[in-house]
Amino acid sequence: MKKRKYLYRLTIIVILILFLPTILFMDISEKKAFVELEKANEAYYDKMLDAYISLFDDIIQELNTFAASISAESRNYTNLLYNGVEELEGNYLHLYNVANALKEKKVSLKVSDWGIYVYDIDRIINPSSTLSSEQFIFRYENQARTQKAISQFFSEENYERDKKLFCTTNDENCYDGDMLIGICTRIGKNNDKVLIYFKVSPQDIENSLVIMDGRGKEFYLADNATEVILLSWGQNAGENIEKVVSLEVMRKVDGMSQKALYKKDSGYTNLSIYAYITEESLQNSIMEYSHNTHVLFLTISFVLMLICMIATYIAYKPVKDLTEELDWIDNGEFEAVRNILDVRRTKIIEQEMLIMDMLFNNLLYGAHVSEKAIKRLGVDTSMQHYCVFMLQGYILPNSTAEVLADEMMKKYQVRLFITDLQGENYSVFIAFLKKTDISDLYEYLKQWVNNLPDEECVLYAGKIVDKLDDIRTSFQFCVEQAKKQVDEEEKKKKKMLQESEKENLQKKIVEDMLAYLEVNYRDVDLNQAQVAELFKISNYTLSRLFKNQVGIGFSEYVVSKRLEYAKELLITSDYTINEISNMAGFNSTSYFCKIFKVYEGISPAAFRDNR
């Protein structure tokens, strides 16, 4: 996988400087706000339960006071109740009068109903009517559990002096029923057993205490001894009865633990009030708002981060496009570009050499030049005309030839290939043209030649041809022009002399080059163009001389020398692979490792391990 180090650096800078501190700050702030809100909620619900449990304690106290006021020991008998069961039994008129008389007994607390149950006659007397326990049960629609619970509530078996009884009309499927609170006592001159009771409904509780914002709260009054829910009120009371019974105190809200169940015990009885806070409560709405705000902020942050990432990517995309198909892994994008440019530069030189080789063969031997091969080597297909110029008496250095070729392309859109013919004292310009009119080009070249240091050099222009194979004809036309100025006999003698000198010169040049390379082959900046410039010959001539005299190409010879030296260092020293690469003259460790494996079949590290 390619390591895009530059992209990673840009991304890390954006995240660390802009977004990470912001997200951490928001996260810490949200958690702190949640803790403070939770503390405030707990204090609020504790006070609410204190108010409710106080209300129930007042109801129990009121019941005790009321029972004491009509009991046999109160000494405040009403005439209607004093005679007791003897006058009440079977006397419906007297029962009616007693019920009307009880209207004068005021209950200070608001309850749905209250009454006196006389065990011996199975009659309930309250301020509005008299009825039996069965008639009382019949008022409730659900028969199964209600009948059993109320029957047990009024059962004489439960009687015990001053005993407090609790009963609920709820069942397994409905928890909006009423609660009966009773106290066992005696009345009348015969101390008849009675049960004085209050009936409390959920509406009574809600009307007694107005708690701000009851939304999302469920309240339950439970008997701790039996674990029976006696009364429930609040929004959707009874829906979470199972969670209350199982004491599910905590729940997760937006990933945080929140207290959902509060409990307060009565100070007088074995009763407890539970407050269950549902997901619809105000505190949850606040938490949801806070969480949504947090999520919105994070979303905006991530959108901004995405925009920054997109902007970063757009800024990076030219680098990505440039390096997409490059063969690199460890060195990063810019090192890869640098390496590929070196490779491309080498390939361009090789292409130029191939073109020059084809053109040279055509000039000398009339060898066929393939148009497909020329196009494959990067020549513009619109250049359909060709012309040869010959500069006699002067050989252009490589650097000068490159400058001239660039000027021709910029000024006249002409692709110019320049070389010297081996052993000949002239340079050849082969021009690829888009049009047949070369007058401006020719005039410019003549003016340029006049500025050369050698005053005896002469420029000849060949004919313009339309076929690659006819370039030889254009060149021969230049040669013929040159021959007209030289005596035939002098040319023959000169040629013989040049042939002899040519061979000696070639050997001397190659010997001097080998000596120079022996000293400088480890120089990182050493290249074929530099050596050709030093010995005042073209790249093409240097390559041909080297192959003819040494047997291998210049680059291959230098690489072999560097590899031999690198192998020696790998065997005899402890230098690192990177150090050895630099010492041997390679400008890239990765290129060194690649070349080493091509020549030796194994990596440098493996070669060192196998020494």
C-alpha positions in Angstrom: 0.0 0.0 0.0 1.3 3.4 -0.9 2.2 5.6 2.1 0.9 9.1 1.3 2.9 10.9 4.0 2.1 14.4 2.9 -1.7 13.6 2.9 -1.4 12.1 6.4 0.4 15.1 7.7 -2.3 17.5 6.4 -5.1 15.3 7.9 -3.4 15.0 11.3 -2.8 18.7 11.5 -6.5 19.5 10.7 -7.8 17.0 13.3 -5.4 17.8 16.1 -5.5 21.6 15.9 -9.2 22.2 15.0 -11.5 19.4 15.9 -10.0 17.2 18.7 -9.9 20.0 21.3 -13.4 21.1 20.4 -14.9 17.6 20.7 -13.1 16.9 24.0 -14.4 20.2 25.4 -18.0 19.4 24.4 -17.8 15.9 25.8 -16.5 17.1 29.2 -19.0 19.9 29.3 -21.9 17.6 28.5 -20.9 15.1 31.2 -20.5 17.8 33.8 -23.9 19.3 32.9 -25.5 15.9 33.2 -24.1 15.3 36.7 -25.3 18.7 37.9 -28.8 18.1 36.4 -29.0 14.7 38.0 -28.2 16.1 41.4 -30.9 18.8 40.9 -33.4 16.2 39.8 -32.7 13.9 42.8 -33.2 16.9 45.2 -36.4 17.8 43.4 -37.9 14.3 43.5 -36.9 13.8 47.1 -38.8 16.8 48.2 -41.8 15.7 46.0 -41.9 12.3 47.7 -41.5 14.0 51.1 -44.7 15.9 50.4 -46.6 12.8 49.3 -45.5 10.6 52.1 -46.4 13.5 54.5 -49.9 13.6 53.0 -50.4 9.8 53.5 -49.1 10.1 57.1 -51.6 12.9 57.6 -54.4 10.6 56.2 -53.4 7.8 58.6 -53.3 10.3 61.5 -56.7 11.7 60.5 -58.1 8.2 60.4 -56.7 7.5 63.9 -58.2 10.8 65.2 -61.6 10.1 63.6 -61.7 6.5 64.9 -60.8 7.8 68.4 -63.6 10.4 68.3 -66.3 7.7 67.7 -64.9 4.8 69.6 -66.3 3.4 72.8 -63.6 5.1 74.9 -64.2 8.5 73.5 -67.1 9.4 75.9 -68.5 11.4 73.1 -71.2 9.0 71.9 -73.9 10.0 69.6 -77.2 8.7 70.6 -77.6 6.9 67.3 -74.4 4.9 67.7 -74.5 4.4 71.5 -76.9 1.5 71.5 -74.9 -0.3 68.8 -75.9 -3.5 67.1 -79.1 -4.0 69.1 -80.8 -1.0 67.4 -79.1 -1.2 64.1 -79.8 -4.9 63.2 -82.8 -5.1 60.9 -83.8 -1.5 61.5 -83.2 0.2 58.1 -84.8 3.4 59.2 -82.5 3.7 62.1 -79.5 2.8 59.8 -80.7 5.6 57.5 -80.9 8.1 60.4 -77.4 7.0 61.5 -76.0 7.6 58.0 -77.6 11.1 57.9 -76.2 11.9 61.3 -72.7 10.9 60.2 -72.8 13.8 57.7 -72.1 16.1 60.6 -68.8 14.3 61.1 -66.4 16.2 58.9 -63.2 14.7 57.6 -60.6 17.5 57.2 -58.6 15.7 54.5 -60.0 15.1 51.1 -60.8 11.4 50.5 -63.3 9.9 48.0 -65.4 8.2 50.7 -65.3 7.0 54.3 -67.5 4.8 56.4 -68.0 2.5 59.3 -68.3 -1.2 58.8 -70.2 -3.1 61.5 -69.1 -6.7 61.6 -72.0 -8.2 63.5 -74.6 -7.0 60.9 -72.4 -6.8 57.8 -73.4 -3.3 57.1 -71.4 -0.3 55.9 -72.6 3.0 57.2 -71.4 6.2 55.5 -72.7 9.7 55.2 -74.6 8.9 52.0 -76.0 5.4 52.4 -75.9 2.0 54.0 -74.9 -1.1 52.2 -73.5 -4.6 52.7 -69.9 -5.6 51.9 -71.2 -7.5 48.9 -73.0 -4.4 47.6 -69.8 -2.4 48.2 -67.8 -4.9 46.2 -70.4 -4.9 43.4 -69.7 -1.2 42.7 -66.3 -2.2 41.2 -66.4 -3.7 37.7 -63.6 -6.2 38.0 -64.9 -9.0 40.1 -62.1 -11.5 40.5 -59.3 -9.9 42.5 -61.4 -7.0 43.8 -63.9 -9.4 45.4 -61.2 -11.4 47.0 -59.2 -8.4 48.2 -62.2 -6.4 49.6 -63.8 -9.5 51.2 -60.5 -10.1 53.0 -60.4 -6.4 54.0 -63.9 -6.6 55.7 -63.3 -10.1 57.0 -63.7 -10.4 60.8 -60.8 -12.8 60.8 -58.6 -9.8 60.1 -60.0 -7.9 63.1 -57.6 -6.9 65.8 -58.1 -3.9 68.1 -56.3 -0.8 66.7 -55.0 -2.8 63.8 -54.5 -0.9 60.5 -55.7 -2.6 57.3 -54.8 -1.7 53.7 -56.6 -2.9 50.6 -56.4 -2.1 46.9 -58.9 -2.5 44.0 -56.1 -2.9 41.5 -55.5 -6.2 39.6 -52.7 -7.6 37.4 -53.9 -5.7 34.3 -55.1 -2.4 35.8 -53.4 -0.2 38.4 -55.7 2.8 38.4 -57.9 1.5 41.2 -58.7 2.9 44.7 -57.1 2.2 48.1 -58.9 1.4 51.3 -57.3 2.3 54.6 -59.0 0.9 57.7 -58.5 0.8 61.5 -60.2 -1.7 63.8 -62.0 -0.3 66.9 -65.1 -0.7 69.0 -68.2 1.5 69.4 -71.3 1.7 71.5 -72.2 0.6 75.0 -71.6 -3.1 74.0 -68.2 -2.4 72.5 -69.3 -3.7 69.1 -66.5 -4.5 66.6 -66.3 -2.0 63.7 -63.9 -1.1 60.9 -63.6 2.6 60.2 -62.2 3.1 56.7 -61.1 5.9 54.3 -61.3 5.3 50.5 -58.5 7.1 48.7 -58.5 7.5 44.9 -55.6 8.6 42.6 -57.6 11.7 41.8 -57.7 12.5 45.6 -53.9 12.5 45.7 -53.5 14.5 42.6 -56.0 17.1 43.8 -54.4 17.3 47.3 -50.9 18.2 46.1 -50.4 20.1 42.9 -46.8 19.2 41.7 -45.4 21.3 38.9 -45.1 19.5 35.7 -46.4 16.0 36.4 -45.5 14.9 32.9 -43.5 11.7 32.7 -43.8 10.8 36.4 -45.6 7.7 37.9 -46.2 7.4 41.6 -46.9 4.2 43.5 -47.9 3.6 47.1 -46.7 0.1 48.2 -47.1 -2.1 51.3 -43.6 -3.1 52.2 -44.7 -6.2 54.0 -46.7 -7.7 51.1 -45.0 -5.8 48.2 -48.5 -5.0 46.9 -49.0 -1.8 45.0 -51.9 -0.2 46.8 -52.4 3.0 44.8 -50.9 4.6 41.7 -51.2 8.0 40.2 -49.5 10.3 37.8 -49.2 10.2 34.0 -49.7 6.7 32.6 -49.7 5.2 36.1 -49.2 1.5 36.2 -47.3 1.1 32.9 -43.9 0.6 34.6 -45.2 -1.5 37.6 -42.8 -4.3 36.8 -39.7 -2.0 36.9 -40.9 -0.6 40.2 -41.4 -4.0 41.8 -38.0 -5.2 40.5 -36.4 -1.9 41.8 -34.8 -1.0 38.4 -33.2 2.2 39.9 -31.0 3.1 37.0 -31.3 3.3 33.2 -29.2 4.4 30.3 -30.0 7.8 28.7 -27.9 8.8 25.7 -25.2 6.5 26.9 -25.2 7.8 30.5 -26.7 6.2 33.7 -29.7 8.1 35.0 -31.6 7.5 38.2 -35.2 6.5 37.3 -36.7 5.2 40.6 -37.0 7.1 43.9 -38.3 5.8 47.2 -39.5 7.3 50.5 -40.8 5.3 53.5 -43.7 6.4 55.7 -42.9 7.4 59.3 -46.1 5.8 60.8 -46.8 2.7 58.7 -45.1 0.1 56.7 -45.8 2.0 53.5 -43.5 3.4 50.9 -44.0 5.8 48.0 -42.1 5.2 44.7 -41.6 7.8 42.0 -40.7 6.3 38.6 -39.4 8.9 36.1 -40.3 7.8 32.5 -38.7 8.7 29.3 -41.4 11.4 28.8 -40.4 13.4 31.8 -39.2 17.0 31.7 -35.7 16.0 32.8 -35.5 13.6 29.9 -36.7 16.3 27.6 -34.0 18.6 28.9 -31.4 15.8 28.5 -32.7 15.0 25.1 -32.4 18.7 24.1 -28.9 18.9 25.6 -28.0 15.6 23.8 -29.5 16.8 20.5 -27.6 20.1 20.9 -24.5 18.1 21.5 -25.2 15.9 18.5 -26.0 18.9 16.4 -22.7 20.6 17.4 -20.8 17.4 16.7 -22.6 17.0 13.4 -21.7 20.6 12.5 -18.2 19.9 13.7 -17.9 16.8 11.6 -19.5 18.6 8.6 -16.9 21.4 9.0 -14.3 18.8 9.3 -15.6 17.1 6.2 -15.5 20.4 4.4 -11.9 20.9 5.6 -11.0 17.4 4.5 -12.6 18.0 1.1 -10.7 21.3 0.8 -7.5 19.5 1.9 -8.2 16.7 -0.6 -8.8 19.3 -3.4 -5.5 20.9 -2.5 -3.9 17.5 -2.4 -5.6 16.1 -5.5 -2.9 17.4 -8.0 -0.3 15.6 -6.0 -2.5 12.5 -5.9 -3.1 12.6 -9.6 0.6 13.1 -10.2 1.6 10.1 -8.0 -1.4 7.8 -8.6 0.3 5.4 -10.9 3.8 5.8 -9.6 5.6 2.7 -8.2 6.5 3.7 -4.6 5.8 2.6 -1.1 8.1 4.0 1.7 9.5 7.3 0.6 6.4 9.5 0.3 4.9 11.4 -2.6 7.6 14.0 -3.3 10.4 11.4 -3.1 8.4 9.3 -5.5 8.0 12.2 -7.9 11.7 12.9 -7.6 12.6 9.3 -8.4 10.1 9.1 -11.3 11.5 12.3 -12.8 15.0 10.8 -12.7 13.6 7.7 -14.4 11.7 9.7 -17.0 14.9 11.8 -17.6 16.8 8.6 -18.2 14.0 7.3 -20.5 13.9 10.5 -22.5 17.7 10.3 -23.0 17.2 6.7 -24.1 14.4 7.7 -26.5 16.5 10.4 -28.0 19.3 7.9 -28.4 17.0 5.5 -30.1 15.7 8.2 -32.4 19.2 9.3 -33.2 20.3 5.7 -33.8 17.4 5.2 -36.3 18.1 8.5 -38.0 21.8 8.0 -38.1 21.4 4.5 -39.7 19.2 6.1 -42.3 21.7 8.9 -43.0 24.6 6.5 -43.3 23.1 3.3 -44.6 19.7 4.2 -45.9 18.0 1.9 -43.3 14.2 2.2 -43.1 12.7 4.4 -40.4 9.3 3.4 -39.1 6.8 6.2 -38.7 5.1 4.1 -36.0 8.4 3.9 -34.1 8.9 7.7 -34.4 5.4 8.4 -33.0 5.9 5.9 -30.2 9.0 7.9 -29.2 7.1 11.1 -28.6 7.3 13.0 -31.9 4.3 15.2 -32.8 2.2 13.5 -35.5 1.6 16.9 -37.1 5.3 17.2 -38.1 5.0 15.6 -41.5 8.0 17.3 -43.2 11.7 16.7 -42.6 14.9 18.6 -43.4 18.6 18.1 -42.6 21.1 20.9 -41.8 24.8 20.2 -41.6 27.2 22.4 -39.7 30.7 21.8 -41.1 33.8 22.6 -39.0 32.2 22.7 -35.6 30.8 20.0 -33.2 28.2 21.3 -30.8 28.6 20.3 -27.1 25.5 18.5 -25.6 24.5 21.5 -23.5 24.6 23.9 -26.5 22.7 21.4 -28.6 19.9 21.1 -25.9 19.6 24.9 -25.7 19.3 25.2 -29.5 16.7 22.5 -29.7 14.6 24.1 -27.0 14.7 27.5 -28.9 13.6 25.9 -32.1 10.6 24.3 -30.5 9.6 27.5 -28.7 10.1 29.9 -31.7 9.2 27.8 -34.8 7.5 24.6 -33.4 10.3 22.5 -34.9 11.6 19.3 -33.3 15.4 19.4 -33.7 17.7 16.4 -33.3 21.4 17.3 -33.2 24.3 14.9 -33.3 27.9 14.7 -34.6 28.9 12.0 -37.0 31.6 9.8 -35.5 35.0 11.0 -36.7 33.6 13.8 -38.9 34.2 17.5 -38.1 30.6 18.5 -38.5 27.3 18.4 -36.7 24.0 17.3 -38.2 20.6 18.9 -37.5 17.6 16.8 -38.4 14.4 19.0 -38.2 10.9 17.7 -38.0 8.6 20.4 -39.5 4.9 21.3 -39.6 5.3 23.4 -42.8 7.5 23.5 -45.8 8.6 27.1 -45.5 11.9 27.1 -43.7 13.2 30.5 -44.7 12.9 32.1 -41.3 14.3 29.0 -39.6 17.3 28.9 -42.0 18.0 32.6 -41.5 17.9 32.2 -37.7 20.3 29.2 -37.8 22.8 31.1 -40.0 22.7 34.0 -37.7 23.2 31.7 -34.8 26.2 30.0 -36.5 27.8 33.4 -37.1 27.9 33.9 -33.4 29.9 30.7 -32.8 33.6 31.0 -31.8 34.8 29.1 -34.8 34.7 31.4 -37.8 35.4 28.7 -40.4 32.3 26.7 -39.7 29.7 26.6 -42.5 26.0 25.7 -42.4 24.4 23.7 -45.3 20.6 23.2 -45.7 19.2 20.0 -47.3 16.1 19.5 -49.3 12.7 19.3 -47.6 11.3 15.8 -47.8 7.9 14.3 -46.8 9.0 10.8 -46.0 11.3 9.6 -43.2 13.2 7.3 -45.6 14.1 10.4 -47.7 15.9 12.1 -44.8 19.1 10.5 -46.2 18.4 12.4 -49.5 18.2 15.7 -47.6 21.5 14.9 -45.8 23.2 13.8 -49.0 22.3 17.1 -50.6 24.1 18.9 -47.7 27.1 16.6 -48.2 27.2 17.3 -51.9 27.2 21.0 -51.2 30.1 20.6 -48.9 32.0 18.4 -51.4 31.9 21.1 -54.1 34.1 23.4 -51.9 36.8 20.9 -51.3 39.2 19.4 -53.8 38.6 15.7 -54.5 42.3 14.7 -54.0 42.6 16.6 -50.7 39.5 15.0 -49.4 40.9 11.5 -50.1 44.2 12.2 -48.3 42.3 13.9 -45.4 40.0 10.9 -45.2 42.8 8.4 -44.9 44.5 10.5 -42.3 41.2 10.9 -40.4 40.5 7.2 -40.4 43.9 6.5 -38.8 43.5 9.3 -36.3 39.9 8.3 -35.7 40.7 4.8 -34.5 43.5 6.1 -32.2 41.4 8.9 -31.0 38.6 6.5 -30.1 40.9 4.3 -28.2 42.5 7.2 -26.4 39.1 8.7 -25.5 37.8 5.4 -24.1 41.0 4.9 -22.1 40.8 8.3 -20.7 37.1 7.8 -19.9 37.8 4.5 -18.1 40.5 6.2 -16.0 38.2 9.0 -15.2 35.4 6.6 -14.2 37.7 4.6 -12.0 38.2 7.6 -9.9 34.7 9.2 -10.1 32.2 6.3 -10.5 31.1 6.7 -6.8 30.0 10.3 -7.5 26.2 10.5 -7.1 26.0 13.3 -9.8 28.0 11.3 -12.3 26.0 10.7 -15.6 26.6 10.0 -19.3 25.9 13.6 -20.4 28.4 15.0 -17.9 31.2 12.6 -19.2 30.3 13.4 -22.8 30.5 17.1 -22.1 33.9 16.6 -20.4 35.4 14.7 -23.4 33.6 17.0 -25.9 31.6 14.4 -27.7 27.9 13.7 -27.9 25.9 11.2 -25.8 25.4 9.2 -28.9 29.1 9.0 -29.8 30.0 8.2 -26.2 27.5 5.3 -26.1 28.7 3.9 -29.4 32.4 4.2 -28.4 31.8 2.6 -25.1 29.9 -0.4 -26.5 32.4 -0.9 -29.3 35.5 -0.6 -27.0 34.3 -1.9 -23.7 31.5 -4.3 -24.8 28.8 -2.9 -22.5 26.9 0.4 -22.2 28.1 3.4 -20.2 25.3 3.2 -17.6 25.7 -0.6 -17.2 29.4 -0.2 -16.7 29.0 2.5 -14.0 26.3 0.4 -12.2 28.5 -2.7 -12.2 31.4 -0.7 -10.7 29.1 0.7 -8.0 27.6 -2.7 -7.2 31.1 -4.3 -6.9 32.1 -1.6 -4.5 28.8 -1.9 -2.6 29.3 -5.7 -2.3 32.7 -5.1 -0.9 31.3 -2.7 1.8 28.5 -5.2 2.6 31.1 -7.9 3.3 33.8 -5.9 5.0 32.0 -3.1 6.9 29.2 -2.5 9.3 27.7 0.5 7.4 24.0 0.6 7.0 22.3 -0.1 3.7 21.5 3.6 3.3 25.1 4.6 4.0 26.5 2.0 1.6 24.0 3.2 -1.1 25.2 6.8 -0.7 28.9 5.7 -0.6 28.6 3.6 -3.7 27.1 6.6 -5.7 23.4 5.7 -5.7 21.1 8.6 -5.2 18.2 6.5 -3.8 18.3 3.6 -1.4 15.2 2.1 -2.9 16.7 2.3 -6.4 20.0 0.7 -5.0 18.0 -2.2 -3.5 16.1 -2.7 -6.7 19.2 -2.7 -9.0 21.1 -4.9 -6.5 18.3 -7.5 -6.6 18.2 -7.4 -10.4 21.9 -8.1 -10.7 22.5 -10.4 -7.7 19.1 -12.1 -7.4 18.8 -11.1 -3.7 18.5 -8.0 -1.6 21.6 -6.2 0.0 20.5 -7.3 3.4 20.2 -10.9 2.4 23.6 -10.7 0.6 25.2 -9.4 3.8 23.5 -12.2 5.9 24.9 -14.9 3.5 28.5 -13.6 3.4 
